[in-house]
Amino acid sequence: MNEHELITRLDGSEHVSININSDGRLLVAISHEFGYRLAEIRGHGVSVTLIFQRDDSEEARHRAAWATYLYRTTGAWWTPCWPPHLQNQPDTVTPAQAGAARIAIHRFRRNGTAPPRAVLLIGAVAALIGAGFALDTLWLALSLAALAVLLIALVPVAGRWVLNGHQRQLGLVERFEAQRSYPSPDAAREV
């Protein structure tokens, strides 16, 4: 789905559901600009359904009004969130980067630190079971037991790593919102 098709779907409905075959980061960025927030991600892999919910906050309505106005007059829905004078700057956050960060934040809020910790614990249990079956080969049994201990020791580290990643994503979205600049209507026509 291209951005023009998505924008026509963001018509003020309470919920909008979109099936995609891409990573969806630009679609999440566009929906945010038009006053929606990512409510749910269904599916994994190639085909995913993104479900957006209308955000009725004053800030979201203001953002959506600007995006709609600019899209209708200039076709440049991204002007307030990615002003032209910032587009070539190295520390500027693009709408797609902000969309990817919003997806990561959504997934963290849904799952927390559980997935990587679960993988490590499952790996540790598998290594211990393997060590039990490899008792006739002492070096293999000891190696698998050591691997199990290492994986268990990495569980709290993985939790901190995921939390740090979440903080980085929140910071990226904060930087993105800080670069927002609403142009005057005359400046919008010149874009």
N, C-alpha and C positions, 0 to 999 in steps of 0.2 A: 504494500500500500504506500502510495506516495503522500507527500505532505498535504497536497491540495485535497485529496480524498479524505484524509483524516480531518482536516479543518472543516469540511462540510459535515462530517459526522458529529463534530463537537458543537451541537446546535442548542445547547442549554438543557438537554435531557439530564435527569438525575444520575443515570448510569449509562456508560458507553462501553461496549464490549468490542474488541478488535482482535481478529486472528492475524497473526503475523508469522513470517518465515525468516525473520532477521533478529538482531539483538534488541531492537525496540528502543534504543536510547534516544534517538531523535524524536520518535513518536511520543515518548514520555516528556521530553522537553517541550514539544509543541503543545501537548495537552496541558502542561503546567501553565504555559503562557496564556492559554485560552480558558483558564479558570477551573481546571480539573486536577485531581490528584490521583496517583496510582493507588488503587484499593486492593487489587489482587492480581496475582500472576498464576495462571493455570497451565499445567503442562510443563514438559521439559524437552530439551533437545531442539529439533528442527521447527516444530509447530508449537507455538505458544499463544495463549489468549491473554491479552491485557484487559483488565477491567478498570475503568476510570470512574471516579465519583465526582460529581460537581462540588466544588469548594465554594461555599456561600459566604465566606469571610469578606470583609470590606476590601482587604488587600487583594484578594483573588479577583473580586469583581472589577477593581480598578485596573489590575494587570490585564484581565480579559478584555476590558473596554479598549485599552490602548492597543492590544494585539489585534483586535477586530478592526479598529479604525485604520491602523497602519496596513493591515493586510488588504483591506478594501481599497485604500487610496494608493498604496505604493507596492503592495505585494511583499513587503519586507516585515513579516511578523516579528522578526528577531531584533529589530532596531533598539527597543528599550533594554533588552537583556544583553545585547552584544553590540554596543554602539560602534559605528564605523571607525571612530578614532581609537578604539581599543582592539580592533580585529587583528591587527598585525603585531600586537605586543606579545612578548614571550610569556608573561605570567597571566594572560587573560584566560578565563575559563569559557570555553565554547558551550553553546547550548547542548551539543551532543555529549560533552564531558559531564555537564550537570545532569543530563538525563541518565547517563550511566551511573552516576553517584546516587541519584534518586532510586534507581533500581536496587543498587547495593544496600541502601538504607532500608528500603522496604523489606528486602530479604533478611537483613539482620533483625529487624523488628519482629519478623515472623518466626525466625529460627534461633536467633541469639547465637551463642557459641556452641550449641549442641552438635551440629554436623561434623566439624573437624575433630572434636573431642570423641565423638562416637566412633569415628573411623579409627582413631588411634587406639581406643579401647578394644575394638573388634580385632585390630591387628595384633594387639598384645595377647588377647585370648587365643587367637590362632597360633601365635608363636609358642605359647605355653603348651597348647595341645600338640603342636609339632615336636616340641622338646620331649613331651611324654612318650611319643611314638619313636623318638630317636635315641632312646636310652642306651641301646646297644652300640651306638656310635657316640662316644662321650663328647668329642669336640663339637659335633653338630648339636647335641642336646644343650651344651653350655652356651653355644653361640645363639641358639634360639631363645634360651632363657634370658641371656643378656639383652637380646633384641626386645623381648617382652618388657623387661625392666626399663629400658630406654624409652619405649613407646609410652609406658605409664608415666614416666618422668616428664615427657613432653606434653601431657594433657594440660597442665596449668599454663604452660608456655603458649600452647596453641590458643587457649582462651584469651590470653593477653594480646596475642598477635591479631586475633579477630577483632578484639575491642579497639586496638590501635588503628586497624584498618577502617573500622566504623568511624572513629574520630576523624580520620583523614577525609572520609567521604562527607561527613558533616561540615568540615572546614571548607571543602571544595564548593559545596552548595552555598555556604555562607559567603565565600568570595564571589561566587556567581551573582548572588543577590545584591552584594555591595557594589558591583560594577553597573547595576541597573541605572539607567538614566532616561527619564521621560522627556522626549523632545517637545518643543513647542509645535503646534499644528503647522506653522509655516516651515519649520525645519523638517517636519515629517514629509511634507510635499516635495522637498528638495532631494530626499533620499532616493 
